[in-house]
């Protein structure tokens, strides 16, 4: 059974100055844009001590009031746009201060194979669970998609789950105020009766709190789950087992949690058919690097290595290496060696073209791979080799 513990006096720890400074440092490190008040991180920092003391005073007196979040959209892989909410810098600091105090209280009792936005947990760990499940004889999965999860979390049910552990009324009031702070979009204010706004510092924790019941109940029904935020895979050994898992998941999500399981995207899949999870295509015993991910990666490389720009070769390669390392470090856990080799060759071709722009008399064969390495260019295959 899931352990149940309650925690009482928390607010005094939230507004402790050392906790507020720690929260500020986390917000500053995450960067981010200004919220509805237009105040940037840089501007807040110009009077840091005074601003933090003012936040502390408002929290102590119970007079802190959050502002609406600023609506912003970012492109999704499918061409659509994902709505994000940008809280003010001050609200981000207070959210972080609360998160630092309550997250350990919840995290210690979370389902062990929930990997999203948890300290000491990663996407690579979640991917490894899928591989291990296949080796352990799980042939089928329910590839779960929750329709617009962050936009459809019922506030009342979420607060009930938080109250199961946190009884400090002032902390509960803060969380409820953030949920109901509303959204400002195109200078129009919109109330929010549902959702945990993506972009809020505390939103990932609230999202994990809400879905934790699903994780545990599926496991208690005999269906192991691996989850990263709202992206989940349910493991089954037979097709009949998978059909039952689908029904149980639907019952928990739609009846108990009042969410909607996507009728098309949620599907029962055999490993031989393949499915996508956290950026990889799982197929049979392989973790494959998808072609659409390669295309996006090449677009970034193409943009950074375009010949008509004012950067020196060293500056261009430094920027290029940042992208190469980021992409390679994530995808190197898959079956990628041959694709990495081809990408290395393509990137070298781009860099040679850049160098020829600088030295028009040099041809391709006069710029060997060794010269590119001496110029500082990172090799994806070499990164893969160092890892193993």
N, C-alpha and C positions, 0 to 999 in steps of 0.2 A: 504494500500500500504506500501511497505517497505520504511523506511526512508532513505534518501540519504544525507550524510554529507561528506565534504572533509577536509583533514588536510594537512597543508603545511610544516612548518619548524619543522623537527623531529630529524635530524642527530645530532644537538648540544646536545640534550637530551640523545641520544644514547651513546655518548662518555663521558658524564659527569662521573666523577670518582665514585660518589656514586652509579650510575647505573651500572658501570662496576664491582664494588665490590659486589653488589647485584647479578649480573649475575654470578660472580665467585662462590659465596656461593651456588647458585642453582645448578651449574654444579658439584661442589664438593659433594653436598648432593646426587646427582644422581649417583655418582661414575662413572663407565664405564671404558672401556679400552683405551689404547693409539691409536691414529690414524696413518696415514702413516708416520709421522715423528718420531714415537716411544716415544714421550714425554708423560709421565704419569701425572696424577693429582698431585701425591706426588712430582714429579720433578718440575713441574710448580710452586708449592707452595714454594719451597726453595728460589725462588727469586720473590715472588708474586708482591711486589710493582713495581719492575723494569719491570716485564712482563706486568703488567696492564698499566703502563705508556707508554710502547712501543706500545701496542695495541691502546691506546688513540691517540698517535702521528700519527700512520698510518691512523687511521680513520679521524683525523683532516685534514691531508694532502691529503686525497683521494688516498692513496697508498696501502691500505689494499688489499691483494689478498688471497682468500681462497685456500686451498689445496684440492686435490681429497679426496673422502671418501674411507675408507678401507672396502672392501666387506667382510661381515661375514654372515654365515647362521645359523639359529636356527630351530629346528624341529617344525613342525606344528602338530595339533591333528590328521590329516589324514595321517601322516607318511611322508609327503613331507617336504621340507625345505623352510623357508621364508627368503628372502634376506634382510639383514640389511646393512646400511652404517654407518660406524663409522667415524665422522669428528674428526679432531685434537682437542685437548683441547682448543687451542686458537680460533678455528672456533666455537666451542660449546659456548664459552663465548660471542663472538660477536653475534652469533645467538640469544642467550638468552637476550643479551642487547637490540637487535632490537625487539625481541618478547615482552619484558616488556613494550616497548614504544608503539607498534602498536596494541597489542592484545586487550587492553581495547577499542580502537577505533572501532574495528570490532565487538567485543563480545557484546557490548551494543545493536547492531542491528541484532544479529544472531536470527534465528528461535528459539523460546523458548523451543522446545522439541528436540533440538540437545544437547546431553549430553556428548559427547566424548571430553576429554582433555580440559575441561573448568572449571575454578575456580568456586566452589560452585555447580558444577554439578557432578553427579555420575552415575554409572551403576545401583545402587539400585533405583534411581529416574526413570531411563528409564524403569526398570522392573516394577515398580509400575504403570507407565502409561499403560503398556500392561494389567495389571490386571484391572485397572479402565476402560479401553476401553471395556473389556469383560463384565463387570458389566453394562456398559452403552448401551449394545445392539449390539456391533460390533461382528458379528459372523464369519466373514471371514477376512483373512489378505493376503496381498501380501508379501511373505517372500523374500525380495530383496537381491540379491547378485550381486555386481559389480565386474566384472572379473579383477583381478590384479589391483585394483584401484590405489594404490600408484605408480605403475610402469607405469601408462598410463595417467597421468594428462598432458594435452598439455600445455607447458610452455607459449605460446603466449596468450592463453585464460586465463590462471591463472593470468598472469601479467596484463591483461586488467581488471580483477576483482579487483586486488589490487589497480590499478591506479584509480578506481572509488572512492576510499577514500583517498589514499596517493598520494600526488603530489610531495613530496620531492625527487628530482632526485637521490640524493646520497643514500638514503635508498632503492629506487627502484633498483639502480645499485647493491647494496649489495645482495638483494634477487635474482636478475637475475644471479649474479655470482655464488651463491650457487646452483642454479638450474642447471647451466652449468659446475660446477666444475669437473664433471666426477667421475669415479669409478676406483679404483685400485684393481684388483683381480688377484692373482697368478702372481704378478709383471707385469701384463699387464694393460695398461691404456685404458679405454673405455669412449667415449663421451656419454653424456646424453642429448638427445633432448626432451625427455619426462620424467615424473616422479617427485615426491617429495620424496626423499630418506627416507625410514623408518629408524629411528635411528637419524636423524637430529633433533636438538632441536626445530627448527622452523617448521618442517614438519607437525605436527598435526594441527597447526594453519592454514597453507596453505591449508591443506586438507579440513578443515572446511569452509574456505573461498570459495573454489571451489564448494562445494556441497550445500552451503547455498541457491543458486538460486533454486536448486531442491526442497529443503524443502519448501520454500515459494510458489513456483508455484504449487506444489502438494496440499498444503493447500488452495490456492486460487481456485483450481479446485474442492474443496470439499472433498479432501482425506487427513485426518490427518495422519501425519507421526511421528514416534519416531525413532531417529537415534543416534547411538553411533559410531563415526568415519564413516567407510564404511559399518557398519552393520545396516540395516534399516528394519522397519516393517511399512506397509501401512494398515490402518484400514478401513474396509468396512462392511456394514450391510447386503448386499445381494451378491449372487454369480455374478449376472450381473454387479453390482457395482464394484466388484473386477476385473472382466474382463476389464471393462473400465479403472480402475485404472492402471492395468498392461500396457495397451496401452499408456496411458498418460505418465507413468513413462518411458517407453521405448522411447517415442518420445523426452522427455526432456533430458534423459541421452545420447541417441545415436545421436540425431540430434543437439541439442544445446550444449551439453557438450563433445561430441565426445568420450564418454566412451562406454563400452560394458556391457549390462546386461546379466549375465550368463544364457544361454538358458535352462539349466537343473536345476541348483540350485535355480534359481528364480521361485517361484511357488505360485499358489493360494491355500490356505489351510483353511479349517474350523477348529475352535478351537477343535472340537471333534476328528479330525484327529491328531492334535498335530504338533508342530514345535519348533525349538530350537532358542533361542535368548539369547545372553550374558551368555552362559553356562548353562541355564536352559531349560528343556523341558516343554513347555506349553501344557497342555492337559486338555480340558474342563475347569473347574474352578481351576485347580491345577498348581502349579509350582513345577515340579519334578526334583530331583537331578539325573542326568543321570548316568547310570552304568559305562560308560567309565571314567567319572570324578572320581567316587569312586575307580576304579582300579588304576588310576594314583596316587590318594591320598594314597592308601594303599602301593603302590610301594615306595613312599617317607617314609612312616612310617616304612616299612619293612627295608629299608636301614638304617634309623637312629637308629633302635632298634636291629640291628643285634648283636648277642651275642659276636662275635669275634672282639672286638674293644677296644681301650685303654682308653675310657672315663669312668669316674665314673658314678654311678647311677644318681647323681644330674645333672651332665653335660649332660648326655643323655636325661634326662627328660626336661631340659631347652630347648634343641634343638627341642625335640618332641613338646613341648608346643607352640613354635613359629609356627610350621606347623599347629598344631591343631587350634590355634586361627585364623590364617590367613584363613584357609579353612572354619571354622565355622562362622566367622564373615561375610564372603561373602555369603555362602549358607543358613544361618539361616533365610533369608527372605522367603524361600520357604516352601513347605509342607514336612518337613524333619525329624520330631521328631522320627519316628520309625527307620529311617535309621541312624540317629545320635545315637540312643540307641544301635543298633547292632554294629556300628563302635566303640563306647565306649567299649563294651564288648570285641571286637577283639583287640583293643589297649591295654586294661588291660591284656589280655592274653599274648601279646608280652612283656609287661613290666615284668610280672611275670616270664616269661621265662628268661629274662635278669637278674632278681634278683636271680633266682635259679642258674644261672651260678656263681654268686658271693657267694651264700650260698646253696650249692648243697643238703644239708640235708632238706631244706624247700620244702614242697610240695605246690601245688596250693591252697589247702584249708587253708593253714596256712598263706596265704598272702591275707587278705580280702581287699575289695574295700577301706575301711577306711585307711588301711595302705598305699595304693597307693596314696590316697589323701593327707595323711600326708607327703608323700615323694615329693609332689608338682605336681602330675600329674593332668592336666586340664581335666575336663569332658565336652564333647560337649553338652550333654543334659543340664548340669548346665549353660553353656554359653547361651543356648537357653532360659532357664528359667529366667536368669538375664535380658535378653533383653526384655521379655514380662512383 
